[in-house]
Amino acid sequence: MRTFGVEEELLIVDPVTGAPLARADALLARLNPAGAALHRDAGFSFELKLEQIETQTVPCLDHAGMLREIRRGRALADRAARADGARVAALATSPLTAATHTTPQPRYQTMQERFGVTVQDQLTCGLHVHTFVESPEEGVAVMDRIRDKLAVLIALSANSPFWNGAETGFESYRTQAWNRWPGAGPSMIFGSLPVYRGVLRRLLDSGVLVDEGMVYFDVRLCRHHPTVEVRVADVCLRAEDTALIAVLVRALVESAGRDWHDGVEPSPVPTVLLRMAAWQASNCGLRGELLDFGGFRPAPARDVVEALVDYVAPVLDEQGELELVRAGVHRIFEQGTGAAEQRSVREAQLETGAPDDGGMGAAVAHAVRATQGERAGRAAGAAGPVPELLPVRQH
């Protein structure tokens, strides 16, 4: 069974107003006490903005272990935030307008100078799923064979309906903001590792990107670990949804690896169609139609999601995860994605009056509770016991 792990980017927010707070440096100082032994596979790190922090799980073997790790990372990050007068929220974009602050590291400062307003506006939080591959060659083969199915994960994880204090009309507006980067989005079919590396060299030789880390393909080979990294999903409001996405990604990787070994060629879908599928998923989420990953024609979202589960069902069944995935998908359709939850909370707030923030603060307050699995009535400062601290991983 392939190991897998996730990275979650969390928003740091004011517990009263819900506005983003530039406190990543303070949180990471608390999460990395002097003399702590570093763990190479798990921990916390800076991201592009000081208003966010990234958590990383250790490699896991099953859904239960993954869910424990996700909850643990969220609880630890929130404990550090509370000690500094803040909270963390699994929101893919901030509902409230706020000035952002680029992390003062040389690489990020270079990006700020090079890409200007794209960096200034880029307060977005994603979910990245890493899955073990036997070799870089297998990794490229997997990338070629899952590229046509990744838009479904955008719809399932959609958790960013608001941007700068406004309703966007999108379920995953983070996808729109993120794809302003020149190296982001779906990639071509590479066919082999030399071709993949050759494309990377040409991208870097173009002088547009600062470094290889800015090759933000929807799925890419990890530079530091023997994994493929799927990067399309919003950070999910609920830990259960994160674990579900991770399990689906691992099953996709395993299914694609088997297809490669069996000589099954990747589906020759033009990259422009993949961009259309991602846009549609970002816009409609699970509310309407998605592009199916067979003919890339409109189909009800539930049908497309269920087709994805059916595609990976043999692998999920072998790993004892098929029923929990079907149940998880059903739950998301019944209770809604994070985007639907945010909208519902805001609308309920607006019905009680006309708050100055347009109900956005209530959406953030709900997200803070949901991030920790708290019930709506639980005190905002009472997150309960959490495990021992993990160290910071700088990267």
N, C-alpha and C positions, 0 to 999 in steps of 0.2 A: 504494500500500500504506500502510495506516495505521501511524503510529508508535505504540509502546507502551513502557511502563516499569513498574517495580515498586518498591514500598517493602516492606522486610522488617524486622520488629521482632525483635531478637535478645536472648536472655537472657544476662546477665553472671553467670558462676558461678565459684565457688572451684574451682581445678583439683584439689584434694585431696578435698574433701568433696562437691562438686557443689552446695552450697547457693548461692542467689542472693547477689550482692554489690552493694552500692549504690555503683557506681564510674562511672556514666555521665559525671559531670562531669570526672573524671580522663581518661577515654578521649577525650572530645570535645576536651579541651585538647590532647591529643597529636595528634588528627586534624586540628586546626585550628592549625597553627603560625603564630606571629606573622608578619604580612605576606603570608600566602598569599592568592592571588587567588581570589575566590569564584566558583563555577560555579552558575548559577541553576537548573540542572536536575538536579544530582547532588550527593551528599555524605552527611552524617550529621547526625542531630539528636537532641535529647532527646525522650523520650516521657513518659507520665504518671508512670512510676516510675524512680527512679535505678538500679534493677536491670535496666534494658533500654536498648537503643540502637536507633535506626532507621537503616537504610541506604536510599539512594535511587539508582537507576540513572539514567543519561542516557536520553533517548528512543532506542529501538532500531528497526531495520527488520526483523530476522529472528531466528529462534530461536538461531542461532549467536552473534549479537551479544548477545542477551539473556543467554544462558548465561555468556558471558565477563564481562559486567557483574555478574551475580549473584555469581559466584565471586570477582571482584575486590573487591567490597564486603565480602564475608565475610572474605576474607583480610586486608584492611586493618583491619577492626574487630578481628579476632583478634590481629593484630600489636600494636595499641595495647593490647589487654587483657593480653597476655602481658607487655608492658613494665611493667604495673602489678600483676603477680602474679595475673592472672585469665585466664579464657578466655571465649569467646562460644559459645553453643549455640542452634541453631535449634529451640527447644522452645516450643510454643504455651502451655504452662503448666509451672510448676516441679513436678517430682516430689517435691521436698523442701519441708517447711514452713520458712518464714522470715518474719521481720518485714519489711515493705516500707516504702519511704520515698518519699513523694510528692515529685516534682521541685519545688524551691522557686522557682516562678514564680507571679506573681499569678493567672493564669488557673487553674492547677492547684490553688492554695491555695483559691480560691473554690469550685472543684468539690469539694474535700475538705470544706469547711464545709457545702456544700449537700447532698451525697449520702452523706456519712458512710461507713458500712461498705462500700458499693458501691465507693467509691474505694479504701478500705483494702485490699480483697480483689482489686482489679483488676490483678493482675500477669499479664496475658495478652499473647501475641504473635501478631499477625496478618500476613497477606499481602494487600497492596492492589495491584490492577492498574489502571493508568491507560491508556486508549486514546483516541487522538485522535478528535474529532468536528468536523465542518465548522462547526457552529453549536450554540448552546444548544437550539434547536428540534429539531435532529437528536438531540442528547443525550437530551432527554426522550422522544422517540419510541423511541430505543434502550432506555432504561430500562423503558418500558412493555412492550417485546417480549422482554426477556431475563429478567424477574423470575421467570417460572415455571420457569426452567431452572437457577437458581443453586444450589439445594440439592445438585445433583450435585457441584458443586465442593467443598462441605463434606466429602462422603464421600471424594473423591479426595485431599484434602489433609489428612485427619484425622491429628492429631499431638499429641493432649493426653488421654491416657487416665488420667493421675494428677493429683491435686489435694491439696495439703497433706499429702503423705506417704501417701495412700491411693489404692487402686484405685477408680475412679469407676463402672465399668460402661459408660462412654461411650467412643466413639472420639475425639470432639472435644468435650471438656468445656469448652474455651474458648468454644464457641458458647453453651453454657448460661450461663456466667459473663458473657459479653459482653452477652447479651440482657437483663440486668438494667437496662441503661441505658434511660431512658424514650424516647429517640429512636432506638433500635436496632431492626433487623429488617426484614422485607419491607414494601414500601410499596404503596399503591393504584396503579391506572392513572390517570395524570394527564391524558393526552389532549392537553395543550398546555403550552407554556412559561408562559403567564400563570397557569394553574391550579397548576402546580408552585410558582411563586413565591408565589402566594397561600397555598398550604398552608404553606410555610416561614414566611411572615409570621404566620400564625395560631399556629403552633407557638411562635414567639418571643414573640408577644403573650400566650401562656398564662402566661408567667413561670416555667415549669418548667425550661426549658433555660437554661444560662448564656449561650450565644451560638450562632450558626449552625453553628460547628464541631462542636457536639454533635448535629447532625442526622445520626445514624449509620445512615442507611438502608443496606440491603444493597448498593445501587448508587445513586450520587448524582452530580450535576454537581460537578466540582471548582471551587472558588472562585477558584483562582489560575492555572489552566491550561485550555486548550480540550480537556478530556478528560471522559470518564465514568470514575468510580472504582468498581470492584467490590471489596467489602470482606468477603466472606463466608468466605474461606479461612483456615485455620490457616497460620502460617508453616510451611513444609515442611522436614522434616529434611534432605533432600538438594536440592542446587541444581538437579539435573535435573528434579525434580518441580515446583519453582517455575517453571522455564522452560516446562514442559508446561502448567501451569495458565495462565500468561500467554498462551501461544499459543492455547489454547482460548478464553480471554476475548476476545482480539482477533478471533478468528473469529466468536464470538457477536455482537460489536458490528457487525462488517461485515455479517453475515447479517441482523441486525435492521435496519440502515440500509437495506439493499436492499429488505427487506420494506416498510418505511415508504414508500420512493420508489415501490414498486409498488402501494401502496394496500392492503397486507395489514394487517388489523386485529390488535391484540394479543389474545392468548387471555384471555377474561374470567374468569380464575381468582380466586375470592375470596381475600383476603389471609389469612384464617384457615387456608385449605388450604395456603398457602405456609408458614405457621408450622408446620403439621403436617409438611410435607415436610422442612423444615430440622431439626425435632426428630428425625425418623426418621433422617436422614443423620448427625446428631450422635451419636445413640445407637448405630446399627448400622454406620456407615461402609460398608465393602465386604464386611463379614462375612455379611450376611443380605440383607434386602429393603429397597429404597428405594421411594418413591412415584414412579411414572413421571410425566413432565411432560405427558402427554397426558390421561389420565383420572384421574390422581392416585390410582391404586390400587396395592397392593403388587405388586412385581415383583422378580425377582432383580437384585441390584446390577449384575452384569456386563451384563445386558440393558439396564438404564437408562443406564449409562455409554456403552455402544456406540451406543445410540439418540442420545445427545447428539453423539457423534462423527459419526454418519451425518447428523445435522441440519446440521452445519457442514462436512461433507465437500466440497461444491462450492467453498467459499472456501479451505479448507485445500489442496485439490488445485491450485487456481490459484496459490497462494503456495508450492507445493512442500513443504508441511509435513504432508500427509496421512499418509504412511507413517511419518514419525517420531512423529507423535501416536499412531497405532495401536500402534507399537512401545512407546512410553512407557506407554500404558495397559496393555498386556500385561505390561510389566515390573512395574508397580505391583501388578497382580493376582497375579503370580508371587512377588515378594519381599515384598509387603505394604507398607502405608502406614507412616508414621513411628510411628503408634500401635502397629501390630503389631510393629515393630522394638523399640520401647521395652519392650513386654511380654515379648518373647522374651528380651531381654538380662536383664531382671529375673528371669524364671523360671529362666534358666540359673544366675544368681547364687544364687538361693535353693536350688537343688539341691546346691550345694557347701557349704551350711551355713545359718546364720541370722544374717546380718549385722545389726548394730544398726539400720541405716537401712532394713531390709526390702528391700534390693536396689536401692533407688532411686538411690544414688550410682553404681552400675554403669550404670544407664540414662543418667544424665547424662554419664558419661565416654564412653560410646558415642556419644552425641549430639554431644559436642564434636568427636570424630574425624569423624563423618559430615558435620557442618556444613562442614568443610574438605575433604571428599572423601578423608580419610586412611583407610588400611587399619587394621584393628583392631590390628595389631602395631606400628604406627608410634609412635615416642616422642611423648608428649603435648605436649612443648614444641617439636617440630620441624615446624613448619607449612610450611617451605620458603620460597623467594623469593616476594615479593609486589610488586606495582607501586608506583609513587609514591603518596603520600598524596593523597586528595581533601579538600576543605575541608568544614567544617560548614555546613549550611544551617539557619538558625533559622527556625522557622515555628510 
